[in-house]
Amino acid sequence: MNLEQYLEREEIVLAQNIVIKLEHFASLLHEWNQVHNLTGAKTIDAIYVNIVDSLYPMTFITKPKTLLDVGTGAGFPGLVLAIALPMCEIILSEPLKKRVSFLKYAIIDIDLSNVKVEAKRVECIKHKPFEMISSRAVTNTKLLLDLTKEISDVKTEYLFYKGSRVFNEIEDVHHQLDYAIVQKNQRNYLYIKGLG
């Protein structure tokens, strides 16, 4: 299957120029991954599945103007969202050097002007509050909220890509949360619209 077929199957509608950029990202990642082992997604199909996983929340979130992605890794979801949301200013927080090198190369090669990489841990980032903070497979919900409290405010929304532990994690959070958990395939998308 090509990427467009994967997107159609999940009812994700994107402009053609964005699909072309996402395919370009997939082939870059596939090429780099053979040498640098950036992600467990070893085939183009596996990369497409990760792209769709990254994009699926666009079917239910409010599109932000500023977004921080915590622990972007090989680009999921942060770099994928940066391609799909060209009007959003996006910062990718990623401390691992080989992943930072790939992300910086991809940003230049795909010609993305709305995204930059911070080669540091999230708690070291200085920025005015983001409209949205996202993260996939990085630590638990309570710790993520604590680590980002200096760069969030009452209007900040959170989008965390989670597995089955999300239900226990929500119970550990001591805020009153306005949240939804959207389940798709093996993924639980935790969408927090506000901290009480």
C-alpha positions in Angstrom: 0.0 0.0 0.0 1.1 3.5 -0.6 0.8 6.3 2.0 -2.3 7.7 0.5 -4.1 4.4 0.9 -3.1 4.2 4.5 -4.4 7.7 5.1 -7.7 7.0 3.3 -8.2 3.9 5.4 -8.1 6.1 8.5 -10.1 9.0 6.9 -7.2 11.4 7.2 -7.5 14.1 4.5 -4.3 16.0 3.5 -3.3 18.2 0.6 -1.3 16.5 -2.1 1.9 18.6 -1.4 1.8 17.5 2.3 1.4 13.8 1.3 4.5 14.2 -1.0 6.5 15.7 1.9 5.4 12.8 4.2 6.5 10.3 1.6 9.9 12.1 1.3 10.2 11.9 5.1 9.5 8.2 5.0 12.1 7.4 2.4 14.7 9.6 4.3 14.0 7.9 7.6 14.1 4.4 5.9 17.5 5.3 4.4 19.0 6.7 7.6 17.6 4.0 9.8 19.6 1.3 7.9 22.8 2.9 9.2 21.9 4.7 12.4 19.1 2.6 13.9 16.8 5.5 14.7 13.5 3.7 15.1 12.1 0.2 15.3 10.1 0.9 12.1 12.4 -0.9 9.7 10.3 -1.0 6.5 8.6 1.7 4.5 5.2 0.1 5.5 6.1 0.3 9.2 7.1 3.9 8.8 3.8 4.6 7.0 1.9 3.0 10.0 3.8 5.3 12.4 3.0 8.4 10.2 -0.7 7.5 10.3 -0.5 7.0 14.1 1.1 10.4 14.4 -1.5 12.1 12.2 -4.7 10.4 13.5 -5.3 13.0 16.3 -5.7 15.7 13.6 -9.2 14.2 13.2 -10.2 15.3 16.7 -7.8 18.0 18.1 -8.0 21.8 17.9 -5.1 22.7 15.6 -2.5 24.7 17.6 -0.4 27.7 16.5 2.5 26.6 18.7 3.5 23.0 19.6 6.3 21.4 21.6 6.9 17.7 21.0 8.7 16.0 23.9 11.2 13.3 23.0 10.6 13.4 19.2 13.0 10.5 18.5 13.0 9.8 14.7 10.2 12.3 14.1 7.0 10.7 15.6 4.8 12.5 16.1 6.6 16.0 16.1 8.2 16.1 12.7 5.1 14.4 11.0 2.8 17.0 12.6 5.2 19.8 11.5 4.8 18.6 7.9 1.0 18.4 8.2 0.6 21.7 10.1 2.7 24.2 8.1 1.1 27.2 9.9 2.1 25.9 13.3 5.4 26.8 14.9 6.8 23.6 16.2 9.8 22.8 18.5 11.1 19.3 18.7 12.8 18.4 22.0 15.3 15.5 21.5 18.4 14.9 23.6 20.0 12.0 21.5 22.6 13.3 19.1 22.1 10.9 16.2 18.3 11.6 16.2 19.0 15.3 16.4 21.3 15.0 13.3 18.6 13.2 11.4 15.8 15.6 12.4 17.9 18.6 11.4 18.8 17.0 8.1 15.2 16.1 7.4 14.0 19.7 8.2 16.4 21.1 5.6 15.9 18.4 3.0 12.1 18.6 3.2 12.2 22.4 3.3 10.3 23.0 6.5 10.4 26.5 7.8 8.0 26.1 10.8 10.1 23.7 12.9 13.3 23.7 14.9 15.1 21.1 17.0 16.2 21.7 20.6 18.9 19.2 21.4 18.1 19.1 25.1 15.8 17.6 27.6 12.4 19.2 27.9 13.0 20.6 31.4 15.8 22.7 29.9 13.7 24.4 27.3 12.9 28.1 27.8 9.8 29.3 25.9 6.6 31.2 26.4 3.7 28.7 27.0 2.8 26.5 24.1 -0.7 26.0 22.8 -0.1 22.3 22.7 2.5 19.8 24.1 2.7 16.4 22.5 4.6 13.3 23.4 4.8 9.7 22.3 6.2 6.9 24.5 8.0 9.2 26.8 7.5 8.6 30.6 4.2 8.8 32.4 1.5 11.4 32.2 2.1 12.9 35.7 5.8 13.4 35.1 5.2 14.8 31.6 2.9 17.4 33.1 5.4 18.2 35.8 8.4 18.5 33.4 6.4 20.9 31.1 4.8 23.1 33.8 7.3 26.1 33.1 6.3 26.1 29.4 2.5 25.7 29.7 -0.4 27.7 31.1 -4.1 27.2 31.7 -4.8 27.3 28.0 -2.2 24.7 27.0 -3.6 21.4 25.6 -1.7 18.1 25.8 -1.7 15.2 23.3 0.0 12.1 24.6 0.3 8.9 22.5 -0.2 6.1 25.1 -0.6 2.4 25.5 -2.8 0.5 27.9 -1.3 2.1 31.1 -2.9 5.4 30.3 -5.9 4.5 32.5 -3.8 4.0 35.6 -1.7 7.1 34.8 -4.7 9.3 34.7 -5.6 8.2 38.2 -2.2 9.3 39.4 -2.6 12.9 38.2 -3.7 15.2 41.0 -5.2 17.9 38.8 -8.9 18.0 37.8 -8.4 17.2 34.1 -10.7 18.0 31.2 -9.6 15.1 29.0 -10.6 12.4 26.5 -9.0 9.1 25.6 -9.5 8.2 22.0 -8.7 4.6 21.2 -7.6 3.5 17.7 -5.8 0.2 16.9 -3.4 -0.5 19.8 -3.1 3.3 20.6 -4.7 5.4 23.3 -4.6 9.1 22.5 -4.8 11.1 25.7 -6.1 14.6 24.8 -6.1 16.9 27.8 -8.0 20.2 27.1 -7.2 21.8 30.4 -5.8 21.3 33.9 -8.1 22.3 36.7 
